Amino acid sequence: MSEGLEGRDEKLIASLARAVGAVNVLVEPADMAPCLTDWRGRIHGSAQAVVLPATTAELAEAVRACVAHECAIVPQGGNTGLCGGATPLSDGRSVVLSMARMNRIRSIDPVDDTLVAEAGCTLASVQEAAESVGRCFPLSLASEGSCQIGGNISTNAGGIHVLRYGSMRDLVLGLEVVLPDGRIWNGLRALRKDNTGYDLKQLFIGAEGTLGIVSAAVLKLHPARGTRATAWVDVPDPRAALDLLGATKRLCGTRLEAFELVGRKAQELVLEHIPGARAPFGVASEWSVLVELCDTDTQERLDRLLEAAIGDALDSGCARDAVVATSVAQRRALWALRENVSEAQRLEGVSIKHDVSVPVSRIPDFLERANDALKERWPDVRIVVFGHVGDGNLHFNLSKPDGRGNAAFIADTSAANRIVHDLVAALGGSISAEHGLGQLKREEIIRYKDATELELMRAVKAAIDPMGRMNPGKVL
């Protein structure tokens, strides 16, 4: 291999330049730097180059160049992940293939209720395109202005509306994928029914780029959202939150679109670090739930329905107080309290993060038992809890309240993980609900996956990527 002065393969760089144009092959450290670290700034890697193809053909040609020069490939979308799945390893042997320029909406069909988007389209741009034809794409994440559809698919993103619409697995009808050898699989079918063998697209959804690079997708659209009714509810504890969830489902049915749990410490961080944030009840509640209904009914009728549900909850004792949004500005302010928790935590400092899921009915058990076990080991641990309680997904993050003692605590991450993850497994849950495995959990998952399941996963990887070039060091 012909190498440059810093170990760079100049022949590889020349091949990539022929594939996508020299201006779209970044090799200077300052140019590559944003693509070589994760969103939280905790994981850092290095690479031969960052390459920005503009078409599927260019992407395939870049992959073939990497294959010819025996170079590993790291696909990257908006780089908003939390597990290092899009960050190259530190050995400098990879090429990062950024999807940023592959950002076209190829087509929209309001009759079929489908939209074909390239992998580099931001989630927000897909939402806007759907709205332009009177439809909606219901995936919603705090990072939707910067995260990309290819990354959403590769991590099987969930977000706040899984309760009603499901995760990305439920929102993708077809895929176009560049395979590890540079071939293009065109599976861009818009069919709701296709019973002709293995559903191959599901192999790539949630695979974190380890089997191929998603270049485009057929996405499932839904009717445009009509009116919304939103409330911030003070609940006594997580068990009361589940009582409220059940009662709201019974009364409101499929109109219930989001049901988010926020613990007091999570809300306090937002109030401290996010300008303009205000507590709905003056001070942070011990436990709060953000409830949102959505329907094509009139605003007045939807508001009455939500108020009836809250009224029943107040009467039964599973709610203590509530604020119902009466304007778009109030609704946005309530959602900002929930959606800014991650950003507030980032500003506060490093924490031990857990993205877990358990059966909805076991959420109170998990929170009680995890709190007791962690407090026994670290009496002053700060537990920040928030998440999509309607689908069993909790973000359960740990730190010390005094930053001076936090470094030693972070160094004890393995012990904290063992307490949390063992309890999750005992309750029939998953150690990664929506963030994926990436680099952070690839070893951890071995403890919790059935041996046969791991064997099947490795067999799939070996069949599709026998040389192990696609996103090495992630998932498996």
N, C-alpha and C positions, 0 to 999 in steps of 0.2 A: 504494500500500500504506500503510495507516494504521499508524504505528509509535509505540511508547511512547518514553519519555525515553531509553532505552538501546538504541534500534534494534529493540525487540521489536515484532512485529506483534500488536497487541492483538486484532484481529479473528480472527486465526488461533488465538490462545490461547482466545478465547471459543468458537470452533468445536470445539476439542479438548475443552474442558470439557463441552460438550454431548454429545460422543461418549462420554466415559469418566467423567465426574464431575469437578468442579473439584478435589477433594482428590487426584485421581490425575494431575494435571498439575502437575509441579514446575517452578517458575520461579526460585526463590531460588537464588543461587549456591551456598550451603552445601548445599542439598538436592541440587542437580545434580552437585556436584563428583565424587562417586564414579563417576559414569557418563561423565565427560569426560576420563578419563585411562586409559591401558592398565595392565595388571597390573604391569608392570615400572616404571611411573612415568616412562617416557621420552617418551611421545607425549601431548600435551595438545591438547584441542580446546575448542570452545564451541558452544552450541546455543541455539535459541529456547526449548526446553522439553524436559523428559524426561517422557514419557507412559507410563502403566502401564495398558493395557487388561486386562480380566479375561476376555473371551470373544473368539471369532473375529469375532463381529458387531461388537463394540466396536473391535477391531483394524482391521477393514475400514472402519469409519466414520472412524477416526482417519486412515487412509491417504487416504480421500476428502477429508477436511478439508485435509490437506497438499497434495493435488493442486489443490484449488480455490484455495489461496493460494500456489501455485507454490513450495512449500517442499520441500527435499530431505529424505530419510528415511534414518535410520541404525538398522537393527535391532540390538538388543543382547540377548545372553543373560546368562551368568554373568560376562562381562567378564574371562575368564581367558586370552584369546588373547595371543600373543606378537608379532604383526605389525601391530598397530594396526587390524585389520579392523573392530572394533566401536567405534572411537573416532571421533567426528565431526571434520571438518576445523576449522581455526581461524577460518573466516570467519563463524561464528555464524549461518549460514543454514539449518541443519538442525534437524530434530526427532529426538530419540532415542526410539525406540519400544522400551521395555523389556518383555521377556516374563515378568518375575518373578511376576506375578499369574496368569498362564496356566499353572498348575502342577497340573492334575488328571490322574490316571490315568482315562481314560474307560472302558476295558474291558480285561479279560484273558480270553483263551480258551485254556485248557490243551489242548484238543483240536486246535485249529489251531496251537497254539504261537505265539500272537501277543499283543501288548499294544499298546493305543492310548494314547499319551501326548501331552499338550500340550507345546508347545515350551519352556515355562518349568519343566518338571519337571527337577530335578537328576538327574544320572546315577545318583547313589546311591539316590535314591528309586525310580527305575525298576528298579535291581538288586534292591532290597528287595521291590518289588511282584512281580517275577518269582519271587523266592524264596518268597513267600507261597503260591504254587500249585505249588511243587516244580519250578520251572524256573529258568533263569539267563539273564540278558542279559549277554553276555560282554565287552562293551567295558569296559575298565578303564584309568583315567588317574589320575595323582597328584592331579588337581584334582577328582575325581569328587564330592566333597561340595559343590562350588560351581558347577562347570560345568553347563550346561543342555543338554538334548537338542536344542533348536533350533540352538544353537551347534555341537554335535557334528556335526549333519547338515550345517550350512552350511560347515563346514571339513573335512568328510569325515574325522573324527577316526580315529586309528589305535590308539595305545596299545600295551599289552604283549602282547595276545593275537591280533594280526593273523596271526601264524604259523599259528594253528589256525582262527580264525573269520573272518579278513578284516577290512577296515575298515568304516566306516559304510555304504558303498555295498553291502556284502554283508549288512547287517543291517536294511535298510529295505525294506519291501514296498510301502508306499504313503504318500502325503503329502497334507496339506491345506495350501494355500498362498494367502495374500492377495497378489494381483498388484499391479503398480505403479499400476493405475487404480482399485484398491479392489475389484475383483471377487474372488470366492472360487472357487478351483479345488478341488473335492472329489475327490481321488484316493486316498481312504482305502480302498484295496482290499487284501485279505489274501491275494491269490492268489500261488502260486508260479509259475504259468504263465499268461501273458496276452500272446498274440502277435497283438495287434490294432493294430500301428502303432508309432510312436515311443514309447520309454519316457521319458515326460516328466519323471518324478520325478528322473531322473538329471541333468537340467539344473540342478536346484536343489540337489542334493547337491554340496557343494564350491564353490558359487557365491558364498559369503560374503555372502549377502544382497543381491547386486547385481541379481538378477532377480525377486525377490519375497521375502516373509516367510513362512517355514515356521511354521505355527500348530499343527500336530499331525502325528503320524506313526504308522503301523502298523509296529511293530518285531518282528523275528523272534526268537523265544525258542529256547533249546536245553535239553536235559535238565539237571537240576540237577547241579552238580558233586558228585562223590562225594569220594573221598580225594585228597589231594595229597601229593606228595613233592618236597621242595625242597632244593637244594644250592648252596653257594657254592664255586666251583672256581677254583683258581689255575692259570692257563695261561701258558706261556712267552711267547706273542705272539699277535696276531690270526690268523695262519695256523693255529696250533694250535687256536684257538677254532673255526675253521671245520672242522677235522678232528673236533673233539669234536661239533660240530653234526651233521655227516654221520653219525658213528657212533651218536649218540643217536637220530637219525631212523630209522636202519636197525633198531636194537634195539627202540625204543619206539613207533614209528609215530605214529599220531595222538594218542597220549597226551601227546606233547610239546606243552605249551601256551605256554611262555615260554622265551626264550633271550636274555638281556640281557648286553651287554658293558659293563664299567666299567673305565676307565683309572685309574692310580694317583692322578693329580692330582684327578680327580673324587671319588674315595673320601676323599682327604685333606681336601678342603673339607667333606665331610659330617662327618668325625671332628672337625674344628675348630669347626664352627658349630652342629651339631645336638646338643643335650643328650642324653646316654644312648647315643650311637652308639659302637659298639665294633668294631674290626677283627676279622674272624673268625680271622685268623692272627696276631694281636698287632700287626702293622704292615700298612700298605696294600701289597697286591701290585701289581706293575707292570701286570698285566692280570688281570682276574677275569671270570668268567662266572656269572651267576645262572640256574640251570636249574630248571624246574618241570614236573613231570608231573601230570596229572589224569586220573582214571578212576573208573569205578564199581566197580572191583576192591577187594579188601581192602587196608587200609593196609600190612599185612605184605608182600603180593605186590608192591605198587607200590614200596615201599621197596627190596625186593630187586632189582627191575628197574632202578631208578635206581643202586643200588650196583653192580650188574653193569656198567652203562654207564660209571660212573666208574672202576671197577676196570680195565676194558679200556683206558680213556684213560690211567690211570696206567702201565699196562704198556707202552703204545705211546709214551709220552712226550709226548702232547698235553695232559696235565694233570700238575701237580706236587704238588698237595695238594687236599683237599676237606673241607668241613664239611657234613654232612647234618643238616637240622633234625629234631629228635626231639620237638618239641612245637609247638603253635600259636604260642606266644610266640617261640620261636626262628625259626619261619618268618617271622613279622611283623618281627622284628629284621633278618633278612637282607633282606627287601623294603624296609625303611626305609632301608637303606644305598643302595639304588638309587633309590627314589622321592624321596628328599630332596635329590638332587643339584641340581635346579633351585632349590630354596629356599636351599640353602647358597650357591649362586652369587649369588643375589639379595642375601643378607646380606654376601657378600664385596665386592660392588660391581659396577659396570657392566662388561659384556664384549661382545665382538663375537660374536653368536650365529649359528650355521648349523644349519639343519634340512635335511639332505641325504639323498638315497638314491642308491645305486649297486647294480648287480647284486651279489648276495651274494658271488660269487666274486671280485669286484674290491675288496672292502673292504680287504684287506691292501695292495694296490697304492695305493689312495687314501691310506690312513694314512701309508704310507712316503713317498710322493711329496709329499703336502701338508706333512708334517713337515719334509722337506728344504727345500722352497721357502720355507716361512714362517721357518724358522730362518736361512736365508740372508739374508732381508730384515730380520728382527728376531731376533737371536741369543738374546735373553732372553725371547722370547714364551712364555707359559704356555698349553699346549694341553690343554683339558679335554674328554675324549672319553667319551661313554656313549651307549647307545641300544639299539635293537631289532635286533641284528645278525642275528637269524633271518629278518628280512624286508628287510634291507639299509638300514635307516634309522638314521643316526647323528646325534647331536647333537654338533656339533664347534665348541667355543666358545673364544675367544681373549681373553687379557688379559695385562697385565704383572704380574709378581709384586709389584712395588713400586707401591703406589697412587699415589705421587707422579708416576710416569711414565705412568700409565694414561690420563690425559686426552688427551695428545698422540697416544697410540696409537689411542684411540677415534676421534679426529678423522681418522685414516687408514683408516677403515672401508672406503672404496671400494677401496683398494689390496688390503686383506685379502680382501674379497669377490671381487675379480678373480682372485686366486690360487686360492682355494678353488672358486669356481663354474666357472671355466674348466676346472679339473681334473675336477670332477664331470661336466661336459658331455663332456669328452674320453673319459670312461669309460662314457658312455651313461647317465648318471644324471639326477637332478632336483634343482634348487636349493631345492625345498620339498617335503618328504616328507609332512608331516602338519600343519604350522602354517598353511599357506595363504600367500597373497601379501600381503593387506592393503594398508597404505600402504608398508610397508618395501620390498617387492620388486616393486611394480607397474612401475617403470621397469627394474629389473634383468632382469625376465623377457623383455623385448623382445630382449635380446642372445641369448637361448637358445631361444626358441620359433620354430618354423618360420613363415615369413611367411604361408603359407596357413592354418596353424592359428590364428594371431592374427586373420586376416581372418574366419575362420569364427566365432571367439569374438565378435568385434565385431558380426557380422551377427546372431548370436543375441541379444546385448544390445540392439541397435537394434530388433529385432522385438518383444521383450517389454517393453522399457523405452525407448521412443523418445525420451522427454524427459530421460532420464538422471537420474531423481530417486532411484533406489534406491542407497543407499550410495555416493555419488559419491567419486571419488578412490581407490577400492579396485579391485584386480585389474587393471582396464583403465584 
